[in-house]
Amino acid sequence: MTGFVSDPRYLEHLTGPGHPERPERLQAIWQELQQRSLWQRLLHLAPRPATEQELTLVHPPEYVHFLRRSVPAHGLVWIDPDTALSAASYEVARLAVGGVLRAAEAILAGECRNAFCAIRPPGHHAERAHAMGFCLFNNVAIAARFVQQHAGLERILILDWDVHHGNGTQHIFEEDPTVYYISLHQFPLYPGTGRAEERGRGAGLGYTLNIPLPPGSGEEAYRRAFAEQIAPAVERFAPQFVLISAGFDAHRDDPLASMRLTEESFRWMCREVLNWAETFAHGRCLAVLEGGYHLEALAGSVAACIEEMLAAAQ
């Protein structure tokens, strides 16, 4: 089966009027999955709050304590111009991480073959000790370390197709040859990182692959990158577990970027990644929601990916 993690409590992280990373994103996904009769076909996994020990797999304890202390009793506190904390944000962020870890546990235990986590807040901009870009904890990075720790796996692939570069994920693993981070993203665009020459450092040199694409790029450019750069890298690395930082803001309708992908583009990318997971990782693939801010485009693209995940799990 395909696992699915989401929860009404994720709506309690508030970001203020007009903020693009808003609770309605998840509600749109839920509605689309029900309309396509996908909801009842999924293995619904209940999230749990991540423990401090799990959060500190990639974040220092001082940072975890800072976020916990920073939540306001009411209203919002802004960590940076984009990133807000409301009263429930710390606990919701713990639940987001824990939801991803619950999905990882289910995949490793054979409860499901793959899984999609429709969570918030997102995570790939979160640095070791710095929240930014709507992100508090780095959900995918913590999951990668968790899988390594609990399953003894040596090679974890993170493919990030969010339109923004996942600076936090790259920096957390840039000296680590056991986690291969691959990102396709619009460049230049926030946060300004992700140049092709950023390839990792020290022992991790060559285990970061950035594919910056110009504004206006469409599916043809992504297909070329997959064929010419990503597929050969994946084959050389032979990952034992695959994580997707699944942002959907490269959709042509998204308000925060200028790419030209469609729902069917995301379906195709997901199918390619699932094929790699089948070849190298016994089908173990975990997708985690990052960006995507046009509600209909987001919901349709997530549903298309889940359809592919369900087909792969049969």
N, C-alpha and C positions, 0 to 999 in steps of 0.2 A: 504494500500500500504506500501511498504518499502521505506523510505526516503534515499537519498544519498547526501552527501556533499563532493564536491571536487571542485577545481578551478585552472586554469592555474597560478594564482598568487602564489600558493604554490610552484611553481618551482623556484621562485625568491630568496628563501632562499638558499644561496650558501655555500658549505662546503669545497670546494677545491678538486683538483684532487686526486682520489684514496680513498676519504672518503666513507665509506659504506652507510651513510645516505645521499643519493644523489637524485636529482630531478627525475632521471630515474625510481625510485621506483613507483612513481605515474603514470608515463606514461605507465609502464608495466601493472599496474592495469587497467587503462582506456582501453588499447588495448584488454586485456583479456575479460573484460566485454562486449566490442563491438563484439568480435569474438564469444562469447557464446550467443549473442542476449539478454543479460541481461540489457544493457545500457538503452534501450528504455522502459523497464518495470519498471524502478525506478522512484520515485518522486524526481526530482532533486531540491534540496534546495540551494538557493544562500547564501553563507556565508556573514556575516557582521563582521566588526571589533568589538572585545570586548571593552567595555568601561573600563576606569580606575576603576570605581566602581566595575565592574564585576571581573576584574583581582585581585582586593584587597579582594575578598571574601576569598582567601586563602594566597595571597602574601602581604607583607607589602608594603605601598606606596614607601618607600625608595628603595626597590628592583626593582619595576616597573620603577622608575626614573633612577636607575642605568643601566638597560638594554637599555632604550631609549637613554641615554647619551653615551653608549658604542659603538654604531654602527659606523663603519668607513665610511668615505666619499667614499672610494673605497678600494678594497682588502678585507682582512679578519682580524678580531681581535679574538684571542683565549682566551676564558674565562678559560678553562682548557685544558689539552692535547687532549681532545676528542671533545670539544664543541666550535664551531666557530660562529661568527657573521659576516654577510656581510651587505652591505648598506641597503638592504631591510628586514633584518631579524626581526627587532622589529615589523614592520607593518605586516609581514607575520605571525609572532607568534600571534599577536592580532587577525588576521583573522582566524588562526587555532582555537583559543579558541572560537571566535565568531561563527565559523562554527559548533562547537559542541553544543554551546548554541542554535543556530538556530534549530538544529535537536531536541534538548530537547524540545524546544518550540513547534515544530511540533507534537511531540509525545503527549505532554501534552494537546494540543489543538485538538487532534483527526485527524489531517491531515494525519498522517501515524501511523501505529501500532508499527513499529520498524524502526531503521535507522542505516546506516553504514557511518562513517566519514573517508574518505581517505584524511587525512590531513598530513601536516608536518610543522614545526618540531614536533616530538613526545613529550611526557610529563611526563611519570611516574617516571623518575629519578629526576625531578625538586623538590627541597626542597622548604620550605617557602621562603627562602631568598638566594638560591644558585642554579645556573644552573650547570648541569653536565650530562654526559652520553648522549649527543646530544640534551638534553631537556632544554627549556627555561622557559615556563610556564607549570604548571601541568594541562593539558586540562581536564582530567577526574575528578580531585579533584575539580576544579572550577565548572564543570558541576554538581557534587553531591551537592555542596552547593547551586548552582543556583536552582536546582530542589526542594530542601528543602525550599528555600526562596519563590519561586514563586508558588509552588503547595501545600505547607504546609505538605509535606510528611515527615514522621518521620523515616522511615527505608529504607536506600539506600544500596544496595549490589554492591560492586565493585569486580568483578572476573578478576584477572590479570593472563593471561596464557602466557605472554611474557616469553622468556627463562631466562631473567634477572629479578631479584627481583626489584619490584617497591618501592625502598627505600623512595622516596619522598612522594608517596601516603600513605604509611604506617605511616610515621612520622607525616604527617599532621593530620591524624585521630586517632592516637594511643590512645588518651585519650577520644575519642568520641564514646559512645555506639550507636549512631544513624546511623553510617556508618560502615558496616561490610566489612573489606578488606580481601580478600582471594587471595593468590598467590601460583601458582605452578611454580617452577623455577629450573634450574640446579644449583647445589651447590657442590663444591665451584665454583664461577664465579663472575665476576663483578656485583654489586659493593661490594660484600662480606657480605651483610646483608641478612636477611630472614631465620634465624635459626628457627627451630620448637619452641624453647622456647620463641621466641619473639611473645607475645600474646596480646600486648596492655598494657596500664598502667592506673592506677587510675580508673576512671569511665569506661574507655574503655577496661579494662582487660577482655579478652575473646572474644573481637570483632575484633581481628586480627588472621587469621589462615594462617600460613606459612607451605607449603609442599615442603621442599627442596628435590630434586631428584638427584641421582648420574648421572654423565656423561654416555651417552649411553642408557638412559631410553627411552623406546618406548611407544606405545599406551597402552600396557597392564598395565604399571605402572600408566599412567594417568587414565585409566578406574578404576583401583583399588582405586586411590585417590578420584575420583569422587564418587564412590559407598560407600566407607568406611568413608570418612571424610567430603567431601564437601556437598553432598546431605543431610546428617543429619543436618549439620550446617545451610544450607539454609532453611530447613523445620522448624527448631527452630526459626530462625530469621524472616521468612515470609516477605521478602522484598516487598516494594511497588513500587520500580523502580529498574531496573537492568542495570548496566553499565559494559561493558567489556573493559578492557585494552587489545586490540587485537593485540598482537605481534605474528609474524609468524616465529620467529627465532629459534623455537624448531624443525623446519623442518629438516629432515635428510641431506638436501643439503645446509643448511645455513653455511656460512663461519665463523661465530663468535661464534658458540657453537657446542655441541657434542651430541645433542639429536637425536631421531630417528622417529619423527612424520612424517606423510605424509599429503597430501591434504585431504585424507579421514578422517584422525584423527581430523583435524580441523573442518571438516564438522560434525563429530559426537559430538565434544565438543560444537559446536555452537547449534546443535539441543537440547542437554541436557539443555543448559542455556535457550534457548527459551521455553522449556517445563516448567522450573521453573518460567519464567516470565509469562507464561500463567496461571499457577496455582496460583501464589501469587500476581502478579502485573498487571493484566489485559493486559498482553502481552507487557507491556512497557519495551523495551530493546534497549539500545543504545550502539553500538560497535564503538570504537575509535582506529584507527590505532596507533600502537606503533612501534615495531621493525619488522624485516624481511628483509634480505639483499641479498638473492639469487633471482634475478628478476623473473624467471619463477616460482619458488616455491612460492614466495610471491603472485604473481598474481593469480596463480591457487588456492591457499588456500583462498585468499580473495573471489574469485568468488564462491568457494564452500560454504563459509559462507553466501554469499548474496543469493545464491540459496535456502538455508535453511530459511533465513529470509523472502524471497518472499513467500515460501510455508507456513510459519507460519502466514503471514499477510493475507492470502486469507480467 
